[in-house]
Amino acid sequence: MITVTEPGIYDMTAEEYHQDPVPGGSLSSTGARKLLSPGCPALYRWERDHPQGAKKTFDYGHAAHKLVLGEGPDLVVVDAARWDTGAIKEEVAAIRAAGGIPLKAHELDQIKAMAAVIRQHPIAGPLFTPGSGLAEESIFWRDPATGVWLRCRPDWRRPGICVDYKTTTDASPAAVAKSVDTYGYHQQDPFYTKGLTATGLGDHRFLFAFQDKNPPYLVTVIELDDEARAIGAAKNRRAVDIYAECQATGRWPDWHGDLTEIPYLSLPPWAAKRDAEEYL
């Protein structure tokens, strides 16, 4: 097991990265988003201490990353019409235990088709040209303001450009904008670019490549505007400060912090406006 004690770029597996090789812990972009509403430090701490096992819903994304980026776990076809028998369950479990991704034949065909569409895309294709960049580097650095450890693992980095590849059920621009807000991807951009700069890799543009998992596997490549990045950076700053305080105090509060009185709860503004016009 690798132990990280100095800032830098490390060669390690995804499993080693997600196990967090920094003694005392480090904060990732995903963790930073979990610390802020609608999450909270208590939820972050519980999920950190109870990591999720492999889930079928993640397999498509991981498998697509393997074929598009050239890095990742082995893709293993399980040739069986049914996966609910004891023997097949054991086979699937053994593949996962060995670090692979079990797939049905038609699932692998679908993921190969997705990768082919990426290769033919006028923007995404050149960005992901094999040999033109490095996939899944593990980057660790310290926050200058608090001294806490931070980490990120960019999908794909080439000179001056960092690309994050995401599979989705709707790659239309409107749906992508909603996903950026819902999942905090505007925090991912400044978090990663700061890490690249902090470890001496220089300034990078950060791009997202979203691909629909349904035929015809359409692709949307976007770069966030200045306002979105500024908001994301400000949210990161607050999350890192919360993390530093929690580490220092050993307290990981829920949404309410230290309550002395029962708080009032208001309707969402849009609901209050709608019902006030109708009933008040």
N, C-alpha and C positions, 0 to 999 in steps of 0.2 A: 504494500500500500504506500503510495506516494504521500509525503508530508510536505506541505507548503509553508515555508518560513520566510521567504523573500519574495517581493513583488516580481512578476515576470510572466512569460508565456511558457506553459508546461504542456508536455505531450502525455496525455492520459486518456483512458477510456471514458465514455459517457458515465458509466457506473461509478468510476472513481471520482469523477467531477461531482456528481450529484450526492455522493456520500460526504462531500465537503472535507477536503484534506487539510484544512486550516485548523490547527489546534485552537479550541475555543470558539470556532465557528466563523463563517463569513456570510455576507448578505448578497444574494443574487438579485437580478432584476425582477424575477417572479416573486421573490420574497418581499422586495420593496413594495410591490403592488398589493401583496396580501396584508401588509401592515396598515394600509390606508383603507378608509371606508370604501366599499361596504365590508371590508375585512377589518381586522383589529389585531393587536399584538398577541392576544390570547389564542386566536385562531392560527396565526402564523406559527407560534411556538408549538401548538398541538400537531400541526401538519408536519413541522420539521422533525418532531420526535416520533411521529407515526407515518413514515413515508408510504406512499401508495405503491402497491404492487403493479405488475404489468396489467394493462387493460386492453381489451380488444379494440376499444374506440381509438386508442393511440396507435394501433398497428399500421393503419394506412399512412399516417403522417410519417412515422419512423421509416416505413418501407420506401415511401416516396423520396425521403431524404437520402436513403441509401443509393437509389438509382440516379437521382439528380446530382448529388454532391460527391458520390463515390466513396463515402465514409459511412460506417454504421454497422449494425448487427447483420449477421447472415440471414437471408430470406429462405425459408425452408417450406416447400410445398408438402402439405399433408393430403395424400391422395385418398380421400374418403368422402362419401356422400353425406355421412352423418358424423358429427363431432360430439355426440352425446353418449357414446358408448364408453365403457370403462377403459378399453384398450386405447382408444383414440385420445381420451382425456389424459391418459398417462403419457402418450406420445407427445401431445401438445405441451404438457408440463415439463417433459424432459428437454424439449426444444427451448422453452423459455429459460429453464435452469442453466442451459448451456450458453445463454445470451443471445439466442436467435429469435426470429419472429416467425411463428407458424402462420401459414396462409393457405387458403384454398386456391386451386389452380386458376379459377376465374378472377380471384382477387389479384393474383400476381399479374395476370394479363391486363387487368385494368390499370395497375400501377405502372406497368411498362408503357401502356398507351399514354398515361399522363406524362411520363418522362419524355416520350417522343414529341408530345405537343410542346413541352418546355423547350426542347432542342430546336424546334422549328419556329419558335416565337421570335419576332424581329428584335425585341429588347432582351427578354429573359435568356434566349439562346446564347447570344454572345457573352452575357454576364456570367453564365455557368459553363463556359467552354472548359472542358477537361484540361487540366494542366495550367490554367490561367490564374489559379488562386489556391488558397489553402482552406480546408474544411475543418470546422470544429476545433479550433485552437482553444485551450483553456487558459484564461487570463485572470491574474490575481493582482490586486493592488490595494493600497491603504487610502482611505479618505483623508485628505490633508487636514480637514477641520476637526475631525473627531478621532482619527487614528484607527477606526474600525476597518476590518478587512472587507473588501468587496470582490466579487467575481463575475465573470461572464464567459459565455462560450458561443461566439459568433458562428452562424451556419457556414458562411462563405466569405472570405476576405481576399481581395485582390488589391493591387496598388491603388490607394486612394478611395476605394469603394468597399463597403461592407453590405452584404445582402442577407436578409432573413427570408427564408422560404417557408410559407405557411399553406397548408391545405385547408379547404373550407367547403361548405355546402353552397356558398353563393359568393362568387368573386366579382360581382358587379360593383362599380365604384361606390354606389350608395350603401351597399351592404358592407363593403370594406371600411367605409368611414364609420359606420356604426360599430363594427368590430374593434376598430382602433380605440373608440371611446369605451366600449364595454370591457375590453380586456387590457386596457392601459398600454397599448403598443406605443403610444407617444412617450411613455416613460422608457421603453426599451431603447429607443433611438439614442437619447442623450446619455443613458446609463452606459451603453456599449461604447459609444464614441469617446466618452470620458476615459473609459478603461483602456482603450487603444492608445489614446494620447498619453495617459499616465505611465504606460509601460514602454514608451519610446517608439511606438509604431506610427506616430504622426496623425495628422488630421484625415478623417475619412467622411465621405458622404455615406449616409445610411439609407438603403433602399429596402422596400418590402416587395416580395413577389408572392402574390396570392394566387392559388390555383384551385378551381372548382373540382371536387372529386367526382362529379357527374359528367357524362359525355355532353358536349365535346371537349370537356376539360379546359375551359377558357381560363386565361391568365390576365391578371391586372398587376402591373408594376407601378409602384407609387413612391414618392418621396414626400415626407411631411413638410408642411410650410413652417415658417419661423414661429408663428404663434403656437402651433401645436407642440413644437419642440420646446419652446419656452415654458409652457404649462407643464410638460412632462418633466423638464429639469427641475422646476420648482417643487413638484410632487416628490421627485426623487430626493431632493434636499430634505424635505420634511420627513420622509420615510427613513433616511439614513440617521437623522437626528433622533427619531423615535427609537430606532434599533440601538443606537449608542447608549441612550438613556436606559433602555431595558436591560442591556448587557451590564451596565454599570450598577444598576440597582437590584437586578435579579427579579424584577417585577414585570409581568407581561399582562397588562390590564385588558379588559374587554372594551366594548365601545364607549362605556360610560365613565371609565376611570374611577376615581374615589367619589362615590355618591354620598351626599348627606341628606338629600331630599328626593322624593319621587318626582321625576321630571314630567313636564307636560309634553304631549305629542300632538303635532299639527298634521293635518292632511297635507299631502303633496300640493304645492301651489296650484297646479293645473286642475286637481280634483276639487280643491276649495273654491276656485274661481267658477268651475262648471256648476257645482251644486249650490253655491251662494246665489248665482243668477237664477237658478231654477226654484229654490225653496225659501230663500230669505227675503 
